[in-house]
Amino acid sequence: MAAALGNFDGVHRGHGQVILPVVEFCRRVNQAGAHDDPGYRKTYSTVVTFSPHPQAFFRVSCDRSSHQHRRRFGSWSGLG
C-alpha cells in the first residue's frame, strides 16, 4: 500500500500533485508485478487526511466533534 498524506480540504489541482503520483506509482508497480507469481499481491493507493487540521486538534479550544469530510471528499473516487 502507498499513501498520500496531508491535510486535504477537498480535491483540487494542488492536491492532485500529492495524490496522483501515489496512484501512478501503484499503477506502475502493478503493471510490472510478477502476475504469474502465486505470491504476487496488488499494491493499493490510499489517502490519509486529518480533520480537523493537527494544529487545530491540539489547541485547547478545538471543537473535535466537527466532521465535514464526507461532503468535502466525495469527488476523490474520480482520481483513480
WOWONOR-V396423 format. One record per residue. N is the residue number from 1. RES is the residue in three letters. PSI is psi in whole degrees, 0 to 359 (999 if undefined). Layout:
# WOWONOR-V396423
n:N res:RES psi:PSI
n:N res:RES psi:PSI
This chain:
# WOWONOR-V396423
n:1 res:MET psi:141
n:2 res:ALA psi:141
n:3 res:ALA psi:140
n:4 res:ALA psi:123
n:5 res:LEU psi:133
n:6 res:GLY psi:176
n:7 res:ASN psi:84
n:8 res:PHE psi:128
n:9 res:ASP psi:29
n:10 res:GLY psi:200
n:11 res:VAL psi:122
n:12 res:HIS psi:180
n:13 res:ARG psi:318
n:14 res:GLY psi:319
n:15 res:HIS psi:327
n:16 res:GLY psi:328
n:17 res:GLN psi:341
n:18 res:VAL psi:319
n:19 res:ILE psi:314
n:20 res:LEU psi:322
n:21 res:PRO psi:327
n:22 res:VAL psi:316
n:23 res:VAL psi:314
n:24 res:GLU psi:321
n:25 res:PHE psi:313
n:26 res:CYS psi:321
n:27 res:ARG psi:315
n:28 res:ARG psi:315
n:29 res:VAL psi:317
n:30 res:ASN psi:325
n:31 res:GLN psi:325
n:32 res:ALA psi:353
n:33 res:GLY psi:156
n:34 res:ALA psi:83
n:35 res:HIS psi:341
n:36 res:ASP psi:348
n:37 res:ASP psi:122
n:38 res:PRO psi:341
n:39 res:GLY psi:0
n:40 res:TYR psi:136
n:41 res:ARG psi:133
n:42 res:LYS psi:144
n:43 res:THR psi:128
n:44 res:TYR psi:150
n:45 res:SER psi:151
n:46 res:THR psi:168
n:47 res:VAL psi:133
n:48 res:VAL psi:121
n:49 res:THR psi:170
n:50 res:PHE psi:129
n:51 res:SER psi:114
n:52 res:PRO psi:176
n:53 res:HIS psi:140
n:54 res:PRO psi:323
n:55 res:GLN psi:320
n:56 res:ALA psi:322
n:57 res:PHE psi:320
n:58 res:PHE psi:358
n:59 res:ARG psi:144
n:60 res:VAL psi:324
n:61 res:SER psi:8
n:62 res:CYS psi:137
n:63 res:ASP psi:98
n:64 res:ARG psi:357
n:65 res:SER psi:356
n:66 res:SER psi:112
n:67 res:HIS psi:106
n:68 res:GLN psi:11
n:69 res:HIS psi:328
n:70 res:ARG psi:319
n:71 res:ARG psi:321
n:72 res:ARG psi:331
n:73 res:PHE psi:16
n:74 res:GLY psi:336
n:75 res:SER psi:6
n:76 res:TRP psi:334
n:77 res:SER psi:336
n:78 res:GLY psi:350
n:79 res:LEU psi:345
n:80 res:GLY psi:999
